[in-house]
Amino acid sequence: MKKLRILLVDDHEVVRLGLKALLDRYPQFEVVAEASTADEALARVAQYRPDVVVMDVRLPGKNGIEATREIKATYPETEVIILTSYAEDDLLFDAIRAGASGYVLKQIGSDDLVRALDAVGKGEALLDPKLTRRVFERVRDAEREAEASAFRDLSDQELRVLALLAEGKTNKEIARELYLSSGTVRNYVSSILHKLGLGNRAEAAAYAVQHHIWDYLPE
């Protein structure tokens, strides 16, 4: 069985010794090197080409996120798993953007850490269960912000016109419902198409449905 070759990066020697003692108990792992700073980690990766780097975030000088970004830029085949005491959202997302394949907390149990290493070694992505809910919440918030920004250039009346257009109503029907003239509705539709950069009513209707316009209608 091919062993998973691991580099341990932490500025506390006691932590590295504890991790090495733990991983030495498992035949599928081999700790090939250790490092206490980001620069040492980069040098060890170049020297040993590990399969996985177990990276602390808080390091003297350059932090673990920066080291992860440099490692992935130069050695994309090397996986990085962040092992940290910090459950901060910004650090989590910075780590993901830097290319980390895993983010787990040091409070994790030894069995869970082993499973995390096995998963990352197979090319899978893994987050600490305590953090997964927050990731999905952040993604949902970003989606809501994107949807809201989709209509930011439209006036309240244009939003109402677009919503009715998306329901398949004609200009005459929209005019009747909003107590406007057909010509005014026609002008609103032209303005909406221009502001959204769309070519026709069908595109506008599809755009409105895609971005859930009914969630953003004025009272």
Backbone as a chain_set.jsonl record, in Angstrom:
{"seq": "MKKLRILLVDDHEVVRLGLKALLDRYPQFEVVAEASTADEALARVAQYRPDVVVMDVRLPGKNGIEATREIKATYPETEVIILTSYAEDDLLFDAIRAGASGYVLKQIGSDDLVRALDAVGKGEALLDPKLTRRVFERVRDAEREAEASAFRDLSDQELRVLALLAEGKTNKEIARELYLSSGTVRNYVSSILHKLGLGNRAEAAAYAVQHHIWDYLPE", "coords": {"N": [[0.836, -1.19, 0.0], [0.566, 2.16, -0.931], [1.949, 4.779, 0.87], [0.611, 7.739, 2.397], [2.236, 10.657, 2.101], [3.267, 13.035, 4.388], [3.598, 16.431, 5.406], [4.186, 18.261, 8.297], [3.199, 21.334, 9.6], [3.691, 23.628, 11.972], [4.124, 26.09, 14.476], [4.574, 25.329, 17.052], [6.46, 23.053, 18.694], [5.62, 20.981, 20.358], [3.036, 20.447, 19.465], [3.567, 19.491, 16.878], [5.042, 17.194, 17.524], [3.082, 15.738, 18.869], [1.187, 15.319, 16.819], [2.742, 13.853, 15.015], [3.301, 11.565, 16.545], [0.743, 10.549, 16.759], [0.048, 10.049, 14.013], [1.993, 8.227, 13.294], [1.01, 5.895, 14.246], [-0.573, 4.845, 12.338], [-0.521, 2.854, 9.519], [-0.915, 3.788, 6.937], [0.056, 6.311, 6.712], [2.877, 8.531, 6.404], [5.023, 10.617, 7.981], [6.977, 12.868, 6.53], [8.432, 15.162, 6.913], [8.914, 18.174, 8.885], [7.934, 21.533, 9.764], [8.336, 24.859, 11.036], [7.77, 27.397, 10.261], [6.363, 29.453, 7.618], [8.164, 29.86, 5.479], [9.981, 27.778, 5.913], [8.214, 25.683, 5.472], [7.638, 25.94, 2.725], [10.162, 25.402, 1.677], [10.481, 22.741, 2.53], [8.427, 21.466, 1.167], [9.318, 21.752, -1.459], [11.578, 20.168, -1.265], [10.733, 17.6, -0.341], [8.335, 16.971, -1.579], [5.615, 16.352, -0.518], [2.488, 14.513, -0.199], [0.395, 15.591, 1.216], [0.008, 18.568, 3.065], [-0.152, 19.446, 6.388], [-1.308, 22.208, 7.783], [-0.809, 24.886, 9.997], [-2.533, 27.942, 10.836], [-1.733, 30.323, 12.189], [1.348, 31.488, 12.077], [4.765, 32.456, 12.688], [5.765, 35.466, 11.119], [5.132, 35.146, 7.729], [1.83, 33.98, 7.206], [-0.141, 30.898, 7.533], [-2.096, 30.815, 5.539], [-1.089, 32.373, 3.446], [1.173, 30.834, 2.91], [-0.063, 28.502, 2.039], [-1.266, 29.394, -0.336], [1.003, 29.938, -1.891], [2.202, 27.424, -2.016], [0.234, 25.938, -3.411], [0.256, 27.311, -5.8], [2.728, 26.72, -6.869], [3.081, 23.968, -6.547], [0.673, 22.362, -7.458], [-0.32, 19.793, -7.222], [0.041, 19.025, -4.638], [-1.769, 18.592, -1.723], [-3.394, 20.649, 0.721], [-4.243, 20.814, 4.089], [-5.845, 22.704, 6.444], [-5.18, 22.999, 9.815], [-6.307, 24.181, 12.692], [-6.832, 26.332, 15.574], [-8.668, 28.257, 15.269], [-11.869, 29.33, 14.49], [-12.785, 31.207, 12.665], [-14.777, 32.952, 10.308], [-13.679, 34.515, 8.203], [-11.036, 33.587, 8.008], [-11.519, 30.944, 7.298], [-12.72, 31.189, 4.714], [-10.713, 32.556, 3.391], [-8.772, 30.569, 3.402], [-9.96, 28.624, 1.773], [-10.086, 30.038, -0.636], [-7.363, 30.271, -1.063], [-6.695, 27.769, -1.818], [-6.771, 25.556, -0.15], [-7.663, 22.222, 0.694], [-8.922, 21.253, 2.857], [-10.289, 22.117, 6.068], [-9.962, 22.046, 9.335], [-10.617, 21.956, 12.867], [-8.456, 22.169, 15.72], [-9.551, 20.984, 17.884], [-10.66, 18.707, 17.035], [-11.338, 15.173, 17.053], [-9.013, 12.392, 17.236], [-9.633, 10.22, 15.523], [-11.327, 11.475, 13.697], [-9.56, 13.285, 12.547], [-7.825, 11.568, 11.24], [-9.589, 10.476, 9.361], [-10.105, 12.788, 7.945], [-7.589, 13.342, 6.789], [-7.293, 11.054, 5.201], [-9.399, 11.506, 3.399], [-8.697, 13.973, 2.161], [-6.289, 13.196, 1.069], [-7.196, 11.581, -0.948], [-8.044, 13.378, -2.723], [-10.376, 14.657, -2.123], [-12.536, 17.251, -0.809], [-12.784, 18.725, 2.42], [-14.498, 19.863, 5.285], [-14.493, 20.936, 8.675], [-17.129, 19.611, 10.594], [-18.402, 21.428, 12.31], [-18.144, 23.792, 11.006], [-19.374, 23.626, 8.574], [-22.128, 24.337, 8.322], [-21.945, 27.123, 8.547], [-20.564, 27.775, 6.243], [-22.437, 27.152, 4.231], [-24.418, 28.994, 4.948], [-23.082, 31.374, 4.417], [-22.725, 31.155, 1.658], [-25.414, 31.15, 0.834], [-26.135, 33.735, 1.673], [-24.518, 35.236, -0.032], [-25.653, 34.57, -2.477], [-28.201, 35.682, -2.165], [-27.52, 38.393, -2.01], [-26.481, 38.743, -4.561], [-28.763, 38.322, -6.114], [-30.382, 40.448, -5.241], [-28.863, 42.61, -6.135], [-29.238, 42.352, -8.808], [-31.42, 43.804, -9.573], [-30.916, 46.407, -8.905], [-30.783, 48.785, -10.352], [-33.314, 49.399, -11.131], [-36.378, 51.198, -10.83], [-39.017, 51.361, -8.323], [-41.493, 51.194, -9.613], [-40.736, 50.16, -12.084], [-39.889, 47.659, -11.261], [-42.344, 46.543, -10.528], [-43.621, 46.485, -13.009], [-41.913, 44.748, -14.423], [-42.234, 42.386, -12.942], [-44.91, 41.75, -13.492], [-44.733, 41.47, -16.229], [-43.131, 39.206, -16.284], [-44.977, 37.382, -15.485], [-46.323, 36.929, -17.738], [-48.069, 38.816, -18.728], [-49.632, 41.167, -20.969], [-48.793, 44.424, -22.364], [-51.107, 45.981, -22.247], [-52.588, 44.664, -20.282], [-50.885, 44.96, -18.086], [-50.921, 47.738, -17.868], [-53.602, 48.152, -17.147], [-53.651, 46.92, -14.632], [-51.846, 48.408, -13.136], [-52.834, 50.909, -13.312], [-52.009, 52.618, -15.401], [-51.142, 54.182, -18.551], [-51.043, 52.488, -21.735], [-48.949, 53.363, -23.311], [-47.194, 54.427, -21.426], [-46.474, 52.12, -20.04], [-45.189, 50.792, -22.1], [-42.968, 52.438, -22.404], [-41.777, 52.025, -19.916], [-41.072, 49.306, -20.162], [-39.189, 49.429, -22.239], [-37.216, 50.928, -20.939], [-36.53, 49.185, -18.873], [-35.453, 47.002, -20.308], [-33.24, 48.256, -21.411], [-31.748, 49.04, -19.107], [-31.16, 46.568, -17.98], [-29.741, 45.39, -19.952], [-30.882, 43.691, -21.857], [-32.501, 41.962, -24.62], [-35.184, 41.54, -25.383], [-38.691, 41.012, -24.455], [-39.032, 38.365, -23.656], [-36.494, 37.584, -22.776], [-36.283, 39.34, -20.637], [-38.337, 38.422, -18.978], [-37.4, 35.86, -18.36], [-35.064, 36.521, -17.012], [-36.094, 37.864, -14.783], [-37.47, 35.802, -13.477], [-35.367, 34.008, -12.973], [-33.882, 35.446, -11.09], [-35.609, 35.686, -9.012], [-37.635, 37.776, -8.724], [-39.964, 38.364, -7.312], [-39.376, 38.339, -4.68], [-38.358, 40.795, -4.188], [-40.059, 42.863, -4.602], [-41.505, 46.096, -4.099], [-43.392, 47.239, -1.239]], "CA": [[0.0, 0.0, 0.0], [1.325, 3.414, -1.007], [1.688, 5.618, 2.03], [0.357, 9.149, 2.192], [3.399, 11.359, 2.628], [2.711, 14.205, 5.062], [4.443, 17.463, 6.005], [3.522, 18.929, 9.414], [3.637, 22.72, 9.735], [3.141, 24.282, 13.173], [5.242, 26.727, 15.158], [4.739, 24.716, 18.365], [7.073, 21.729, 18.557], [4.809, 19.993, 21.07], [1.931, 20.089, 18.574], [4.112, 18.643, 15.813], [5.385, 15.896, 18.107], [1.833, 15.026, 19.136], [0.624, 14.881, 15.542], [3.597, 12.789, 14.458], [3.08, 10.353, 17.341], [-0.568, 10.029, 16.368], [0.04, 9.534, 12.644], [2.881, 7.065, 13.218], [0.253, 4.704, 14.623], [-1.371, 4.413, 11.194], [0.413, 2.428, 8.466], [-1.143, 4.464, 5.65], [0.661, 7.633, 6.745], [4.304, 8.696, 6.673], [5.416, 12.009, 8.169], [8.29, 12.948, 5.871], [9.17, 16.359, 7.342], [8.208, 19.133, 9.729], [8.357, 22.924, 9.589], [7.759, 25.739, 12.059], [7.43, 28.678, 9.636], [5.897, 29.342, 6.238], [9.318, 29.707, 4.591], [10.456, 26.396, 6.07], [7.239, 24.803, 4.82], [7.85, 26.011, 1.275], [11.406, 24.692, 1.384], [10.259, 21.301, 2.735], [7.598, 20.983, 0.053], [10.21, 21.635, -2.614], [12.548, 19.094, -1.031], [10.152, 16.28, -0.111], [7.132, 16.791, -2.402], [4.623, 15.557, 0.211], [1.14, 14.441, -0.775], [-0.481, 16.468, 2.0], [0.609, 19.439, 4.078], [-1.035, 19.82, 7.494], [-0.835, 23.585, 7.944], [-1.393, 25.791, 10.984], [-2.773, 29.272, 10.272], [-0.926, 31.337, 12.87], [2.772, 31.189, 12.038], [5.567, 33.684, 12.754], [6.03, 35.991, 9.783], [4.099, 34.805, 6.75], [0.899, 33.04, 7.839], [-0.41, 29.637, 6.84], [-2.911, 31.052, 4.341], [-0.153, 32.808, 2.405], [1.991, 29.672, 2.553], [-0.924, 27.607, 1.25], [-1.42, 29.978, -1.674], [2.265, 29.761, -2.63], [2.385, 25.992, -2.267], [-0.684, 25.499, -4.465], [0.644, 27.943, -7.062], [3.949, 26.081, -7.39], [2.913, 22.505, -6.516], [-0.786, 22.179, -7.38], [-0.678, 18.41, -6.888], [0.143, 18.87, -3.185], [-2.976, 19.026, -1.03], [-3.157, 21.324, 1.995], [-5.351, 20.809, 5.033], [-5.622, 23.653, 7.526], [-5.5, 22.492, 11.151], [-6.168, 25.414, 13.464], [-7.721, 26.541, 16.721], [-9.501, 29.418, 14.971], [-13.063, 29.027, 13.694], [-13.237, 32.488, 12.124], [-15.287, 32.839, 8.943], [-12.765, 35.106, 7.221], [-9.915, 32.667, 7.825], [-12.018, 29.783, 6.566], [-12.906, 31.496, 3.303], [-9.386, 32.858, 2.851], [-8.104, 29.284, 3.183], [-10.575, 28.003, 0.595], [-9.626, 30.791, -1.817], [-5.934, 30.008, -1.247], [-6.54, 26.446, -2.42], [-6.792, 24.469, 0.824], [-8.674, 21.197, 0.442], [-9.585, 20.933, 4.109], [-10.166, 23.092, 7.161], [-10.472, 21.387, 10.539], [-10.208, 22.574, 14.113], [-7.566, 21.332, 16.537], [-10.355, 20.279, 18.863], [-11.153, 17.504, 16.375], [-10.851, 13.915, 17.604], [-7.963, 11.766, 16.428], [-10.246, 9.429, 14.447], [-11.83, 12.404, 12.679], [-8.406, 13.825, 11.837], [-7.363, 10.507, 10.334], [-10.535, 10.423, 8.241], [-9.9, 13.996, 7.145], [-6.376, 13.149, 5.996], [-7.597, 10.053, 4.169], [-10.257, 12.129, 2.394], [-7.915, 14.959, 1.408], [-5.306, 12.432, 0.301], [-7.882, 11.038, -2.131], [-8.45, 14.487, -3.58], [-11.678, 15.183, -1.715], [-12.519, 18.45, 0.032], [-13.402, 18.41, 3.699], [-14.586, 20.923, 6.282], [-14.92, 20.524, 10.003], [-18.596, 19.644, 10.665], [-18.855, 22.623, 13.013], [-18.029, 24.946, 10.116], [-20.106, 23.403, 7.326], [-23.349, 25.141, 8.313], [-21.588, 28.522, 8.317], [-20.21, 27.914, 4.827], [-23.679, 27.2, 3.458], [-25.075, 30.267, 5.244], [-22.343, 32.424, 3.697], [-23.046, 30.995, 0.235], [-26.783, 31.618, 0.639], [-26.118, 35.196, 1.79], [-23.927, 35.772, -1.262], [-26.645, 34.406, -3.536], [-29.247, 36.681, -1.951], [-26.966, 39.695, -2.374], [-26.372, 38.782, -6.03], [-30.109, 38.482, -6.651], [-30.84, 41.799, -4.955], [-28.132, 43.544, -6.99], [-29.698, 42.179, -10.187], [-32.475, 44.778, -9.862], [-30.609, 47.638, -8.185], [-30.941, 49.976, -11.201], [-34.723, 49.576, -11.488], [-37.239, 51.909, -9.881], [-40.082, 50.52, -7.773], [-42.518, 50.962, -10.638], [-40.162, 49.248, -13.08], [-39.932, 46.323, -10.665], [-43.722, 46.051, -10.628], [-43.872, 46.19, -14.431], [-41.147, 43.56, -14.792], [-42.851, 41.224, -12.304], [-46.118, 41.41, -14.248], [-44.254, 40.976, -17.522], [-42.654, 37.831, -16.06], [-46.159, 36.534, -15.344], [-46.874, 36.732, -19.076], [-49.104, 39.807, -19.031], [-49.367, 42.096, -22.062], [-48.699, 45.824, -21.94], [-52.444, 46.459, -21.913], [-52.975, 44.077, -18.985], [-50.057, 45.61, -17.067], [-51.435, 49.104, -17.722], [-54.852, 48.086, -16.404], [-53.399, 46.535, -13.24], [-51.088, 49.45, -12.433], [-53.504, 52.19, -13.563], [-51.146, 53.399, -16.271], [-51.483, 54.083, -19.971], [-50.243, 51.491, -22.464], [-47.725, 54.016, -23.759], [-46.298, 54.528, -20.274], [-45.943, 50.774, -19.806], [-44.234, 50.524, -23.184], [-41.744, 53.17, -22.059], [-41.152, 51.315, -18.801], [-40.472, 48.072, -20.674], [-37.972, 49.814, -22.966], [-36.225, 51.337, -19.939], [-36.09, 47.966, -18.179], [-34.569, 46.255, -21.215], [-31.987, 49.011, -21.53], [-31.002, 48.987, -17.851], [-30.697, 45.199, -17.722], [-28.948, 44.924, -21.092], [-31.591, 42.564, -22.455], [-32.939, 42.264, -25.977], [-36.622, 41.465, -25.624], [-39.53, 40.71, -23.297], [-38.808, 36.984, -23.217], [-35.262, 37.594, -21.973], [-36.578, 40.041, -19.393], [-39.139, 37.526, -18.141], [-36.518, 34.796, -17.871], [-34.153, 37.155, -16.048], [-36.862, 38.14, -13.567], [-37.733, 34.52, -12.803], [-34.081, 33.474, -12.513], [-33.403, 36.197, -9.931], [-36.665, 35.699, -7.982], [-38.044, 39.168, -8.589], [-41.084, 38.54, -6.387], [-38.831, 38.56, -3.331], [-37.809, 42.15, -4.089], [-41.079, 43.853, -4.983], [-41.814, 47.063, -3.044], [-44.708, 47.071, -0.598]], "C": [[0.878, 1.25, 0.0], [0.944, 4.307, 0.166], [1.432, 7.06, 1.609], [1.468, 9.926, 2.882], [2.981, 12.738, 3.125], [3.813, 15.124, 5.588], [3.633, 18.16, 7.089], [4.089, 20.34, 9.572], [2.922, 23.353, 10.927], [4.314, 24.892, 13.929], [5.455, 26.203, 16.574], [5.258, 23.287, 18.201], [6.233, 20.65, 19.221], [3.645, 19.521, 20.2], [2.425, 19.159, 17.474], [4.443, 17.25, 16.341], [4.132, 15.068, 18.373], [1.195, 14.496, 17.864], [1.432, 13.734, 14.944], [3.386, 11.482, 15.22], [1.74, 9.714, 16.983], [-0.515, 9.359, 14.997], [0.942, 8.328, 12.477], [2.162, 5.767, 13.596], [-0.527, 4.116, 13.449], [-0.452, 4.086, 10.019], [0.241, 3.154, 7.136], [-0.494, 5.841, 5.582], [2.173, 7.561, 6.972], [4.609, 10.194, 6.792], [6.84, 12.157, 7.645], [9.107, 14.138, 6.331], [8.273, 17.22, 8.219], [8.739, 20.53, 9.425], [7.664, 23.774, 10.638], [7.4, 27.114, 11.518], [6.966, 28.43, 8.202], [7.065, 29.125, 5.275], [9.909, 28.303, 4.688], [9.505, 25.432, 5.36], [7.438, 24.777, 3.312], [9.117, 25.257, 0.872], [11.222, 23.177, 1.51], [9.393, 20.705, 1.622], [8.453, 20.787, -1.19], [11.144, 20.438, -2.478], [11.899, 17.713, -1.014], [8.926, 15.962, -0.973], [6.094, 15.917, -1.679], [3.288, 15.514, -0.532], [0.216, 15.442, -0.1], [0.356, 17.293, 2.968], [-0.455, 19.734, 5.126], [-0.532, 21.164, 8.01], [-1.564, 24.33, 9.053], [-1.585, 27.161, 10.322], [-1.825, 30.303, 10.866], [0.527, 30.892, 12.917], [3.548, 32.498, 12.169], [5.908, 34.167, 11.345], [4.854, 35.712, 8.856], [3.142, 33.767, 7.355], [0.614, 31.82, 6.964], [-1.244, 29.794, 5.59], [-2.014, 31.465, 3.176], [0.72, 31.644, 1.948], [1.203, 28.695, 1.688], [-1.042, 28.109, -0.18], [-0.156, 29.756, -2.511], [2.518, 28.295, -2.956], [1.505, 25.542, -3.429], [-0.32, 26.107, -5.821], [1.81, 27.213, -7.712], [3.808, 24.562, -7.503], [1.431, 22.173, -6.391], [-1.211, 20.767, -7.009], [-0.592, 18.143, -5.393], [-1.112, 19.427, -2.527], [-2.589, 19.673, 0.306], [-4.41, 21.235, 2.844], [-4.988, 21.739, 6.185], [-6.076, 23.024, 8.842], [-5.245, 23.633, 12.131], [-7.121, 25.445, 14.657], [-8.776, 27.59, 16.423], [-10.645, 29.06, 14.031], [-13.644, 30.298, 13.096], [-13.639, 32.344, 10.655], [-14.294, 33.359, 7.913], [-11.573, 34.192, 6.954], [-10.337, 31.453, 7.008], [-12.107, 30.07, 5.073], [-11.592, 31.91, 2.637], [-8.64, 31.567, 2.528], [-8.645, 28.586, 1.94], [-10.1, 28.696, -0.676], [-8.152, 30.535, -2.108], [-5.675, 28.623, -1.839], [-6.518, 25.295, -1.447], [-7.93, 23.5, 0.51], [-9.433, 20.816, 1.702], [-9.357, 22.011, 5.137], [-10.796, 22.446, 8.381], [-9.894, 22.058, 11.773], [-9.369, 21.614, 14.939], [-8.317, 20.573, 17.619], [-10.907, 18.966, 18.297], [-10.568, 16.253, 17.039], [-9.838, 13.275, 16.679], [-8.543, 10.941, 15.284], [-10.745, 10.322, 13.323], [-10.682, 13.018, 11.879], [-7.87, 12.81, 10.841], [-8.284, 10.416, 9.119], [-10.362, 11.636, 7.331], [-8.671, 13.859, 6.247], [-6.6, 12.136, 4.885], [-8.404, 10.692, 3.033], [-9.471, 13.105, 1.524], [-6.862, 14.266, 0.55], [-5.887, 11.831, -0.964], [-8.375, 12.136, -3.067], [-9.806, 15.054, -3.253], [-11.49, 16.444, -0.878], [-13.267, 18.148, 1.322], [-13.368, 19.619, 4.627], [-14.976, 20.316, 7.618], [-16.442, 20.627, 10.077], [-19.133, 20.895, 11.348], [-18.879, 23.849, 12.102], [-18.896, 24.833, 8.873], [-21.351, 24.269, 7.235], [-23.035, 26.602, 7.985], [-21.194, 28.762, 6.862], [-21.473, 28.031, 3.982], [-24.433, 28.501, 3.71], [-24.41, 31.397, 4.47], [-22.66, 32.355, 2.203], [-24.457, 31.504, -0.048], [-26.866, 33.134, 0.731], [-25.575, 35.831, 0.514], [-24.911, 35.674, -2.425], [-27.759, 35.445, -3.405], [-28.763, 38.079, -2.347], [-26.872, 39.847, -3.894], [-27.739, 38.994, -6.66], [-30.605, 39.912, -6.442], [-30.16, 42.809, -5.876], [-28.583, 43.453, -8.444], [-30.725, 43.237, -10.567], [-32.164, 46.167, -9.3], [-30.829, 48.898, -9.025], [-32.4, 50.273, -11.541], [-35.468, 50.35, -10.399], [-38.308, 50.95, -9.356], [-41.141, 50.203, -8.828], [-42.005, 50.028, -11.723], [-40.135, 47.819, -12.551], [-41.333, 45.729, -10.789], [-44.05, 45.651, -12.068], [-43.165, 44.9, -14.827], [-41.765, 42.304, -14.187], [-44.098, 40.787, -13.067], [-45.764, 40.887, -15.638], [-43.812, 39.526, -17.396], [-43.812, 36.862, -15.882], [-46.874, 36.34, -16.679], [-47.935, 37.734, -19.483], [-48.665, 40.718, -20.174], [-49.25, 43.514, -21.503], [-50.061, 46.36, -21.511], [-52.885, 45.931, -20.557], [-52.18, 44.711, -17.836], [-50.572, 47.02, -16.799], [-52.706, 49.107, -16.884], [-54.598, 47.819, -14.924], [-52.707, 47.642, -12.463], [-51.683, 50.846, -12.644], [-52.59, 53.15, -14.337], [-51.667, 53.336, -17.693], [-50.593, 53.03, -20.622], [-48.92, 52.088, -22.921], [-46.713, 54.135, -22.626], [-45.67, 53.176, -19.968], [-44.904, 50.43, -20.857], [-42.907, 51.223, -22.905], [-41.003, 52.487, -20.906], [-40.432, 50.058, -19.283], [-39.18, 48.377, -21.42], [-36.86, 50.186, -21.991], [-35.655, 50.123, -19.213], [-35.106, 47.182, -19.04], [-33.217, 46.941, -21.332], [-31.138, 48.862, -20.268], [-30.426, 47.6, -17.588], [-29.858, 44.636, -18.86], [-29.557, 43.713, -21.777], [-32.207, 42.974, -23.785], [-34.423, 42.265, -26.196], [-37.363, 41.058, -24.358], [-39.279, 39.298, -22.754], [-37.549, 36.893, -22.351], [-35.506, 38.259, -20.628], [-37.367, 39.151, -18.44], [-38.271, 36.422, -17.539], [-35.573, 35.32, -16.798], [-34.865, 37.374, -14.711], [-37.122, 36.863, -12.776], [-36.449, 33.958, -12.198], [-33.625, 34.136, -11.22], [-34.504, 36.436, -8.89], [-37.164, 37.115, -7.695], [-39.126, 39.364, -7.538], [-40.63, 38.719, -4.95], [-38.403, 40.01, -3.113], [-38.795, 43.229, -4.488], [-41.338, 44.811, -3.818], [-43.2, 46.796, -2.477], [-45.763, 47.881, -1.332]], "O": [[1.798, 1.387, 0.806], [-0.235, 4.557, 0.417], [1.962, 7.536, 0.605], [1.619, 9.86, 4.101], [2.406, 13.522, 2.371], [4.816, 14.669, 6.137], [2.513, 18.604, 6.835], [5.303, 20.522, 9.666], [1.713, 23.583, 10.896], [5.381, 24.283, 14.016], [6.42, 26.591, 17.233], [4.579, 22.427, 17.64], [6.139, 19.533, 18.713], [3.307, 18.338, 20.197], [1.78, 18.155, 17.17], [4.16, 16.248, 15.685], [4.111, 13.859, 18.139], [0.718, 13.361, 17.827], [0.87, 12.766, 14.43], [3.303, 10.414, 14.613], [1.624, 8.49, 16.912], [-0.98, 8.231, 14.838], [0.693, 7.487, 11.613], [2.647, 4.674, 13.302], [-1.078, 3.02, 13.552], [0.312, 4.942, 9.572], [1.144, 3.141, 6.299], [-0.488, 6.473, 4.526], [2.676, 6.655, 7.638], [4.471, 10.943, 5.825], [7.789, 11.641, 8.236], [10.328, 14.152, 6.173], [7.059, 17.028, 8.289], [9.841, 20.693, 8.902], [6.557, 23.464, 11.077], [6.792, 27.917, 12.226], [7.152, 27.346, 7.65], [6.973, 28.306, 4.36], [10.29, 27.71, 3.679], [9.947, 24.477, 4.722], [7.409, 23.713, 2.694], [9.141, 24.563, -0.144], [11.744, 22.417, 0.695], [9.612, 19.571, 1.195], [8.329, 19.781, -1.889], [11.46, 19.774, -3.465], [12.432, 16.766, -1.591], [8.53, 14.801, -1.08], [5.735, 14.852, -2.18], [2.999, 16.362, -1.376], [-0.632, 16.061, -0.744], [1.283, 16.789, 3.602], [-1.538, 20.217, 4.794], [0.544, 21.245, 8.603], [-2.793, 24.4, 9.054], [-0.887, 27.498, 9.366], [-1.19, 31.065, 10.137], [0.891, 30.02, 13.705], [3.032, 33.552, 11.795], [6.291, 33.375, 10.484], [3.709, 36.02, 9.186], [3.59, 32.786, 7.95], [1.064, 31.727, 5.822], [-1.121, 28.993, 4.664], [-2.162, 30.968, 2.06], [0.979, 31.481, 0.755], [1.73, 28.132, 0.728], [-0.929, 27.331, -1.128], [-0.238, 29.427, -3.695], [2.992, 27.966, -4.043], [1.972, 24.844, -4.329], [-0.557, 25.498, -6.864], [1.884, 27.097, -8.936], [4.34, 23.945, -8.426], [0.982, 21.747, -5.328], [-2.329, 20.556, -6.537], [-1.105, 17.127, -4.924], [-1.477, 20.583, -2.74], [-1.597, 19.298, 0.932], [-5.508, 21.543, 2.38], [-3.948, 21.575, 6.822], [-7.214, 22.573, 8.965], [-4.097, 24.006, 12.37], [-8.083, 24.681, 14.727], [-9.684, 27.8, 17.227], [-10.429, 28.557, 12.929], [-14.864, 30.451, 13.028], [-12.943, 31.706, 9.866], [-14.084, 32.732, 6.875], [-11.148, 34.039, 5.808], [-9.602, 30.993, 6.135], [-11.625, 29.284, 4.258], [-11.385, 31.644, 1.453], [-7.958, 31.476, 1.507], [-7.884, 28.027, 1.151], [-9.757, 28.046, -1.663], [-7.73, 30.577, -3.264], [-4.572, 28.337, -2.305], [-6.273, 24.158, -1.851], [-9.019, 23.912, 0.11], [-10.46, 20.141, 1.636], [-8.362, 22.734, 5.09], [-12.017, 22.311, 8.459], [-8.817, 22.653, 11.727], [-9.546, 20.398, 14.868], [-7.786, 19.63, 18.204], [-11.551, 18.204, 19.017], [-9.438, 16.276, 17.529], [-9.8, 13.57, 15.484], [-7.998, 10.959, 14.18], [-10.612, 9.987, 12.146], [-10.813, 13.245, 10.676], [-7.503, 13.165, 9.722], [-7.818, 10.294, 7.986], [-10.459, 11.529, 6.109], [-8.717, 14.223, 5.072], [-6.149, 12.334, 3.757], [-8.131, 10.452, 1.856], [-9.568, 13.068, 0.298], [-6.579, 14.702, -0.567], [-5.169, 11.595, -1.936], [-9.034, 11.865, -4.071], [-10.343, 15.854, -4.019], [-10.422, 16.674, -0.312], [-14.254, 17.414, 1.324], [-12.353, 20.306, 4.742], [-15.693, 19.317, 7.682], [-16.999, 21.642, 9.659], [-20.213, 21.373, 10.998], [-19.56, 24.831, 12.398], [-19.131, 25.829, 8.189], [-21.613, 24.871, 6.193], [-23.77, 27.244, 7.235], [-21.462, 29.831, 6.313], [-21.57, 28.903, 3.119], [-25.027, 29.056, 2.786], [-25.087, 32.273, 3.932], [-22.842, 33.388, 1.559], [-24.685, 32.2, -1.038], [-27.588, 33.76, -0.045], [-26.102, 36.835, 0.036], [-24.995, 36.579, -3.256], [-28.207, 36.016, -4.399], [-29.509, 38.852, -2.947], [-27.14, 40.914, -4.446], [-27.873, 39.749, -7.623], [-31.177, 40.516, -7.35], [-30.796, 43.753, -6.345], [-28.34, 44.371, -9.228], [-30.891, 43.541, -11.748], [-33.054, 47.015, -9.226], [-31.04, 49.975, -8.467], [-32.693, 51.29, -12.172], [-35.215, 50.174, -9.207], [-38.479, 49.853, -9.888], [-41.621, 49.073, -8.916], [-42.755, 49.194, -12.229], [-40.337, 46.872, -13.311], [-41.489, 44.552, -11.115], [-44.674, 44.618, -12.314], [-43.755, 44.05, -15.494], [-41.818, 41.265, -14.845], [-44.32, 39.593, -13.266], [-46.413, 39.978, -16.155], [-44.076, 38.71, -18.279], [-43.659, 35.66, -16.1], [-47.904, 35.67, -16.746], [-48.63, 37.53, -20.478], [-47.478, 41.005, -20.33], [-49.562, 43.772, -20.34], [-50.163, 47.102, -20.534], [-53.486, 46.661, -19.768], [-52.72, 44.966, -16.76], [-50.652, 47.45, -15.648], [-52.877, 49.96, -16.014], [-55.244, 48.414, -14.062], [-52.947, 47.806, -11.267], [-51.108, 51.844, -12.209], [-52.427, 54.316, -13.978], [-52.54, 52.525, -18.004], [-49.515, 52.72, -20.115], [-47.893, 51.41, -22.923], [-45.513, 53.963, -22.84], [-44.478, 53.09, -19.672], [-43.864, 49.848, -20.548], [-41.842, 50.655, -23.146], [-39.777, 52.383, -20.912], [-39.311, 49.78, -18.859], [-38.186, 47.669, -21.257], [-35.704, 49.811, -22.186], [-34.451, 50.041, -18.969], [-34.056, 46.75, -18.563], [-32.176, 46.284, -21.349], [-29.941, 48.589, -20.355], [-29.333, 47.471, -17.037], [-29.322, 43.532, -18.753], [-28.842, 42.817, -22.225], [-32.412, 44.158, -24.054], [-34.901, 42.931, -27.114], [-36.752, 40.792, -23.323], [-39.311, 39.073, -21.545], [-37.539, 36.212, -21.325], [-35.001, 37.805, -19.602], [-37.099, 39.127, -17.238], [-38.394, 36.094, -16.359], [-35.315, 34.647, -15.8], [-34.309, 37.104, -13.647], [-37.007, 36.849, -11.551], [-36.439, 33.492, -11.058], [-33.05, 33.48, -10.352], [-34.357, 37.275, -8.001], [-37.116, 37.584, -6.557], [-39.199, 40.431, -6.928], [-41.389, 39.188, -4.102], [-38.116, 40.411, -1.985], [-38.413, 44.381, -4.69], [-41.384, 44.378, -2.667], [-44.061, 46.213, -3.136], [-46.931, 47.868, -0.944]]}, "num_chains": 1, "name": "protein.A"}
